């Protein structure tokens, strides 16, 4: 659903997930509080996703046409 790289959260699909950071140092691990993120799909986001799939050749003909 989501990835974190260099402190940037990238959401892959609509839905909910929890994110938590963990740091280990000298054998000790410290964890942050968990934070829930919810992403809702919009007409614009769905249109962009369908267009991306079409451009990649993953979808031959979308119902949007």
HELIX and SHEET records of a PDB file:
HELIX    1   1 UNK A   43  UNK A   55  1                                  13    
SHEET    1   A 2 UNK A   2  UNK A   5  0                                        
SHEET    2   A 2 UNK A   8  UNK A  11 -1                                        
SHEET    1   B 2 UNK A  15  UNK A  19  0                                        
SHEET    2   B 2 UNK A  35  UNK A  39 -1                                        
SHEET    1   C 2 UNK A  22  UNK A  25  0                                        
SHEET    2   C 2 UNK A  28  UNK A  31 -1                                        
END                                                                             
